[in-house]
Amino acid sequence: MLEYADLGIETFIFSGYPHLQEAYRIDELLFGRLPLENIPVVEL
């Protein structure tokens, strides 16, 4: 981690997989703030 800090990285996220409650929180708090109108829709 010190090597990353020396490169200027200041924030680290230490987590495993997101739990369902955390996934809902990300949806509510993060996705609503992202500028998604310019992202192309990809149909599968």
N, CA, C and O atoms as a CHARMM CRD file, in Angstrom:
* protein
*
  176
    1    1 MET  N      0.81100  -1.18300   0.00000 PROA 1      0.00000
    2    1 MET  CA     0.00000   0.00000   0.00000 PROA 1      0.00000
    3    1 MET  C      0.85900   1.25400   0.00000 PROA 1      0.00000
    4    1 MET  O      0.49100   2.26900  -0.59100 PROA 1      0.00000
    5    2 LEU  N      1.97500   1.17900   0.64900 PROA 2      0.00000
    6    2 LEU  CA     2.85400   2.35200   0.66800 PROA 2      0.00000
    7    2 LEU  C      3.34600   2.69600  -0.73100 PROA 2      0.00000
    8    2 LEU  O      3.51900   3.86900  -1.06300 PROA 2      0.00000
    9    3 GLU  N      3.56900   1.68300  -1.54400 PROA 3      0.00000
   10    3 GLU  CA     4.00600   1.94100  -2.92100 PROA 3      0.00000
   11    3 GLU  C      2.91000   2.65400  -3.70800 PROA 3      0.00000
   12    3 GLU  O      3.20000   3.55800  -4.49100 PROA 3      0.00000
   13    4 TYR  N      1.66400   2.25900  -3.50700 PROA 4      0.00000
   14    4 TYR  CA     0.55200   2.94600  -4.15700 PROA 4      0.00000
   15    4 TYR  C      0.45400   4.38100  -3.65300 PROA 4      0.00000
   16    4 TYR  O      0.23400   5.30100  -4.44100 PROA 4      0.00000
   17    5 ALA  N      0.61300   4.57800  -2.35900 PROA 5      0.00000
   18    5 ALA  CA     0.56300   5.92200  -1.79400 PROA 5      0.00000
   19    5 ALA  C      1.67500   6.78600  -2.37700 PROA 5      0.00000
   20    5 ALA  O      1.47800   7.97500  -2.62900 PROA 5      0.00000
   21    6 ASP  N      2.83700   6.18900  -2.58800 PROA 6      0.00000
   22    6 ASP  CA     3.94200   6.93500  -3.19700 PROA 6      0.00000
   23    6 ASP  C      3.60800   7.36700  -4.61900 PROA 6      0.00000
   24    6 ASP  O      4.14100   8.36300  -5.10600 PROA 6      0.00000
   25    7 LEU  N      2.72700   6.62200  -5.28900 PROA 7      0.00000
   26    7 LEU  CA     2.30500   6.97600  -6.64700 PROA 7      0.00000
   27    7 LEU  C      1.20200   8.02900  -6.65200 PROA 7      0.00000
   28    7 LEU  O      0.79700   8.51200  -7.71000 PROA 7      0.00000
   29    8 GLY  N      0.72000   8.38000  -5.46300 PROA 8      0.00000
   30    8 GLY  CA    -0.30100   9.41600  -5.37300 PROA 8      0.00000
   31    8 GLY  C     -1.70300   8.89800  -5.11200 PROA 8      0.00000
   32    8 GLY  O     -2.65000   9.68100  -5.04500 PROA 8      0.00000
   33    9 ILE  N     -1.84800   7.59500  -4.96400 PROA 9      0.00000
   34    9 ILE  CA    -3.16700   7.04300  -4.67500 PROA 9      0.00000
   35    9 ILE  C     -3.48100   7.29700  -3.21600 PROA 9      0.00000
   36    9 ILE  O     -2.71300   6.93100  -2.32700 PROA 9      0.00000
   37   10 GLU  N     -4.63200   7.93600  -2.97900 PROA 10     0.00000
   38   10 GLU  CA    -4.98600   8.33500  -1.62200 PROA 10     0.00000
   39   10 GLU  C     -6.14700   7.54600  -1.04000 PROA 10     0.00000
   40   10 GLU  O     -6.33900   7.54000   0.17500 PROA 10     0.00000
   41   11 THR  N     -6.91800   6.88500  -1.88100 PROA 11     0.00000
   42   11 THR  CA    -8.11600   6.20600  -1.41200 PROA 11     0.00000
   43   11 THR  C     -8.06300   4.73200  -1.77800 PROA 11     0.00000
   44   11 THR  O     -7.73500   4.37400  -2.91000 PROA 11     0.00000
   45   12 PHE  N     -8.38100   3.90000  -0.83500 PROA 12     0.00000
   46   12 PHE  CA    -8.42000   2.46500  -1.04500 PROA 12     0.00000
   47   12 PHE  C     -9.78700   1.95500  -0.62200 PROA 12     0.00000
   48   12 PHE  O    -10.33200   2.40400   0.38600 PROA 12     0.00000
   49   13 ILE  N    -10.33900   1.03400  -1.37300 PROA 13     0.00000
   50   13 ILE  CA   -11.59600   0.39600  -1.00800 PROA 13     0.00000
   51   13 ILE  C    -11.30000  -1.06600  -0.73900 PROA 13     0.00000
   52   13 ILE  O    -10.91500  -1.81000  -1.64100 PROA 13     0.00000
   53   14 PHE  N    -11.47900  -1.46600   0.49000 PROA 14     0.00000
   54   14 PHE  CA   -11.23500  -2.84400   0.88000 PROA 14     0.00000
   55   14 PHE  C    -12.58200  -3.51200   1.12200 PROA 14     0.00000
   56   14 PHE  O    -13.21000  -3.31100   2.16200 PROA 14     0.00000
   57   15 SER  N    -13.00800  -4.29200   0.16900 PROA 15     0.00000
   58   15 SER  CA   -14.28000  -4.99100   0.33600 PROA 15     0.00000
   59   15 SER  C    -14.25100  -6.26300  -0.48800 PROA 15     0.00000
   60   15 SER  O    -13.47500  -6.40900  -1.43200 PROA 15     0.00000
   61   16 GLY  N    -15.10300  -7.15500  -0.10400 PROA 16     0.00000
   62   16 GLY  CA   -15.28100  -8.37400  -0.87100 PROA 16     0.00000
   63   16 GLY  C    -16.38500  -8.13800  -1.87700 PROA 16     0.00000
   64   16 GLY  O    -16.36300  -7.14700  -2.60600 PROA 16     0.00000
   65   17 TYR  N    -17.31400  -9.00500  -1.92100 PROA 17     0.00000
   66   17 TYR  CA   -18.45100  -8.82900  -2.81600 PROA 17     0.00000
   67   17 TYR  C    -19.51400  -7.99100  -2.10200 PROA 17     0.00000
   68   17 TYR  O    -19.62400  -8.04100  -0.87700 PROA 17     0.00000
   69   18 PRO  N    -20.29100  -7.22800  -2.85900 PROA 18     0.00000
   70   18 PRO  CA   -21.30600  -6.39600  -2.20500 PROA 18     0.00000
   71   18 PRO  C    -22.49300  -7.24000  -1.74000 PROA 18     0.00000
   72   18 PRO  O    -22.99300  -8.09000  -2.47600 PROA 18     0.00000
   73   19 HSD  N    -22.91900  -6.99800  -0.54800 PROA 19     0.00000
   74   19 HSD  CA   -24.10900  -7.64900  -0.03700 PROA 19     0.00000
   75   19 HSD  C    -25.33400  -6.96400  -0.64000 PROA 19     0.00000
   76   19 HSD  O    -25.23000  -5.84400  -1.14100 PROA 19     0.00000
   77   20 LEU  N    -26.47000  -7.61000  -0.59800 PROA 20     0.00000
   78   20 LEU  CA   -27.67300  -7.07700  -1.22700 PROA 20     0.00000
   79   20 LEU  C    -28.01500  -5.68700  -0.70900 PROA 20     0.00000
   80   20 LEU  O    -28.35600  -4.80200  -1.49400 PROA 20     0.00000
   81   21 GLN  N    -27.92900  -5.48400   0.59000 PROA 21     0.00000
   82   21 GLN  CA   -28.24700  -4.17800   1.16100 PROA 21     0.00000
   83   21 GLN  C    -27.27800  -3.10600   0.64000 PROA 21     0.00000
   84   21 GLN  O    -27.69300  -1.97900   0.37200 PROA 21     0.00000
   85   22 GLU  N    -26.01800  -3.44300   0.49900 PROA 22     0.00000
   86   22 GLU  CA   -25.03500  -2.50100  -0.03800 PROA 22     0.00000
   87   22 GLU  C    -25.30800  -2.20800  -1.50500 PROA 22     0.00000
   88   22 GLU  O    -25.13300  -1.07400  -1.95200 PROA 22     0.00000
   89   23 ALA  N    -25.73200  -3.21600  -2.26000 PROA 23     0.00000
   90   23 ALA  CA   -26.05900  -3.00400  -3.66900 PROA 23     0.00000
   91   23 ALA  C    -27.21900  -2.02200  -3.81100 PROA 23     0.00000
   92   23 ALA  O    -27.18800  -1.15500  -4.68400 PROA 23     0.00000
   93   24 TYR  N    -28.23700  -2.14700  -2.96700 PROA 24     0.00000
   94   24 TYR  CA   -29.35200  -1.20000  -2.99400 PROA 24     0.00000
   95   24 TYR  C    -28.87700   0.20700  -2.64900 PROA 24     0.00000
   96   24 TYR  O    -29.32100   1.17900  -3.26100 PROA 24     0.00000
   97   25 ARG  N    -27.98500   0.32100  -1.68100 PROA 25     0.00000
   98   25 ARG  CA   -27.48100   1.63300  -1.27900 PROA 25     0.00000
   99   25 ARG  C    -26.68000   2.28000  -2.40600 PROA 25     0.00000
  100   25 ARG  O    -26.79000   3.48500  -2.63000 PROA 25     0.00000
  101   26 ILE  N    -25.88900   1.50300  -3.10200 PROA 26     0.00000
  102   26 ILE  CA   -25.13500   2.03100  -4.24500 PROA 26     0.00000
  103   26 ILE  C    -26.09100   2.52900  -5.31000 PROA 26     0.00000
  104   26 ILE  O    -25.87400   3.58500  -5.90300 PROA 26     0.00000
  105   27 ASP  N    -27.16100   1.76200  -5.55400 PROA 27     0.00000
  106   27 ASP  CA   -28.15200   2.18000  -6.53100 PROA 27     0.00000
  107   27 ASP  C    -28.77700   3.51100  -6.13200 PROA 27     0.00000
  108   27 ASP  O    -28.90700   4.40600  -6.96700 PROA 27     0.00000
  109   28 GLU  N    -29.15700   3.64900  -4.89000 PROA 28     0.00000
  110   28 GLU  CA   -29.83500   4.85700  -4.43400 PROA 28     0.00000
  111   28 GLU  C    -28.90000   6.06600  -4.35600 PROA 28     0.00000
  112   28 GLU  O    -29.28700   7.17100  -4.73700 PROA 28     0.00000
  113   29 LEU  N    -27.68300   5.86600  -3.86900 PROA 29     0.00000
  114   29 LEU  CA   -26.79600   6.99200  -3.60400 PROA 29     0.00000
  115   29 LEU  C    -25.83400   7.32000  -4.74000 PROA 29     0.00000
  116   29 LEU  O    -25.40200   8.46700  -4.86000 PROA 29     0.00000
  117   30 LEU  N    -25.49000   6.34900  -5.57200 PROA 30     0.00000
  118   30 LEU  CA   -24.47800   6.57900  -6.60200 PROA 30     0.00000
  119   30 LEU  C    -25.06400   6.67600  -7.99900 PROA 30     0.00000
  120   30 LEU  O    -24.81100   7.64900  -8.70900 PROA 30     0.00000
  121   31 PHE  N    -25.83600   5.69000  -8.40000 PROA 31     0.00000
  122   31 PHE  CA   -26.29300   5.64800  -9.78300 PROA 31     0.00000
  123   31 PHE  C    -27.13900   6.85600 -10.16000 PROA 31     0.00000
  124   31 PHE  O    -27.10600   7.30300 -11.30700 PROA 31     0.00000
  125   32 GLY  N    -27.89100   7.38400  -9.20800 PROA 32     0.00000
  126   32 GLY  CA   -28.69700   8.56400  -9.49100 PROA 32     0.00000
  127   32 GLY  C    -27.87000   9.80600  -9.77700 PROA 32     0.00000
  128   32 GLY  O    -28.38300  10.77400 -10.33800 PROA 32     0.00000
  129   33 ARG  N    -26.62000   9.79500  -9.40500 PROA 33     0.00000
  130   33 ARG  CA   -25.73600  10.96000  -9.62000 PROA 33     0.00000
  131   33 ARG  C    -24.86400  10.82500 -10.86300 PROA 33     0.00000
  132   33 ARG  O    -24.19600  11.78400 -11.25000 PROA 33     0.00000
  133   34 LEU  N    -24.85800   9.66400 -11.48700 PROA 34     0.00000
  134   34 LEU  CA   -24.01200   9.45800 -12.66000 PROA 34     0.00000
  135   34 LEU  C    -24.67000  10.02300 -13.91400 PROA 34     0.00000
  136   34 LEU  O    -25.88200   9.89600 -14.08700 PROA 34     0.00000
  137   35 PRO  N    -23.88100  10.64600 -14.79000 PROA 35     0.00000
  138   35 PRO  CA   -24.43200  11.16800 -16.04200 PROA 35     0.00000
  139   35 PRO  C    -24.61100  10.03000 -17.05100 PROA 35     0.00000
  140   35 PRO  O    -23.74900   9.80900 -17.90100 PROA 35     0.00000
  141   36 LEU  N    -25.71000   9.32600 -16.95700 PROA 36     0.00000
  142   36 LEU  CA   -25.92800   8.14000 -17.77700 PROA 36     0.00000
  143   36 LEU  C    -26.57900   8.42900 -19.12200 PROA 36     0.00000
  144   36 LEU  O    -26.73000   7.51800 -19.93500 PROA 36     0.00000
  145   37 GLU  N    -26.96400   9.66700 -19.37200 PROA 37     0.00000
  146   37 GLU  CA   -27.68600   9.95700 -20.61700 PROA 37     0.00000
  147   37 GLU  C    -26.81300   9.80000 -21.86300 PROA 37     0.00000
  148   37 GLU  O    -27.34800   9.64700 -22.96100 PROA 37     0.00000
  149   38 ASN  N    -25.50000   9.83200 -21.72400 PROA 38     0.00000
  150   38 ASN  CA   -24.60900   9.72800 -22.88700 PROA 38     0.00000
  151   38 ASN  C    -24.05100   8.32600 -23.09600 PROA 38     0.00000
  152   38 ASN  O    -23.22400   8.12100 -23.98400 PROA 38     0.00000
  153   39 ILE  N    -24.48200   7.37500 -22.30900 PROA 39     0.00000
  154   39 ILE  CA   -23.97300   6.00700 -22.43500 PROA 39     0.00000
  155   39 ILE  C    -24.82400   5.25500 -23.45700 PROA 39     0.00000
  156   39 ILE  O    -26.04300   5.18600 -23.30500 PROA 39     0.00000
  157   40 PRO  N    -24.20800   4.69700 -24.48500 PROA 40     0.00000
  158   40 PRO  CA   -24.99200   3.98600 -25.51200 PROA 40     0.00000
  159   40 PRO  C    -25.62400   2.70800 -24.93300 PROA 40     0.00000
  160   40 PRO  O    -25.05500   2.05400 -24.05900 PROA 40     0.00000
  161   41 VAL  N    -26.78700   2.38400 -25.43600 PROA 41     0.00000
  162   41 VAL  CA   -27.49000   1.17400 -25.01800 PROA 41     0.00000
  163   41 VAL  C    -27.00300   0.02100 -25.87500 PROA 41     0.00000
  164   41 VAL  O    -26.98100   0.13000 -27.10100 PROA 41     0.00000
  165   42 VAL  N    -26.61800  -1.06500 -25.26200 PROA 42     0.00000
  166   42 VAL  CA   -26.15600  -2.25300 -25.97700 PROA 42     0.00000
  167   42 VAL  C    -27.20900  -3.33800 -25.82100 PROA 42     0.00000
  168   42 VAL  O    -27.51300  -3.76100 -24.70500 PROA 42     0.00000
  169   43 GLU  N    -27.75800  -3.78300 -26.93000 PROA 43     0.00000
  170   43 GLU  CA   -28.75400  -4.84000 -26.89700 PROA 43     0.00000
  171   43 GLU  C    -28.06200  -6.17400 -27.06400 PROA 43     0.00000
  172   43 GLU  O    -27.18500  -6.33600 -27.91200 PROA 43     0.00000
  173   44 LEU  N    -28.46800  -7.12600 -26.24500 PROA 44     0.00000
  174   44 LEU  CA   -27.86400  -8.45800 -26.30200 PROA 44     0.00000
  175   44 LEU  C    -28.67000  -9.39400 -27.14600 PROA 44     0.00000
  176   44 LEU  O    -28.30200 -10.55900 -27.30000 PROA 44     0.00000
